[in-house]
Amino acid sequence: MKQAVLLLLVSLLLLGQTPEREGNFDIRVEPTAVLQTSAPIPFRITVRDPRKQPVANAKVTLQIETPEHAKSQTFPAPAVDPGVYIAKPVFPDAGTWDVNVEVNRDGLISSRTLQFSVAQ
């Protein structure tokens, strides 16, 4: 067992990658416009580390999908300020949608999923 773990770590180092770990980031997600279909809706995403400091230079994505895991789409969330990111998903249909935000920085990763109701 120890040899297998060692082999995995060595192969990751040779590939130049580090294993991802939980980042324990505090992720706040809020739409800044009325939720509706067929229009880009800005979502403000605020990310803080466990010390309550803004998380800058992270890769942030926002994914939408129905509760049945259909119609999944992923949108980038570029930074607008340190620790603040904006994604603009377009909801194709009215109804209930799961919104999942994933934050990745320096091998640390955290995510948060919320449900929203989108009007026509």
Secondary structure, DSSP 8 states (H G I E B T S, - for coil): -HHHHHHHHHHHHHHT----EE---EEEEEESS--BBSSB--EEEEEE-TTS-B--S-EEEEEEE-TTS-S-EEEE--EEETTEEEE--BBSSSEEEEEEEEEEETTEEEEEEEEEEEB-
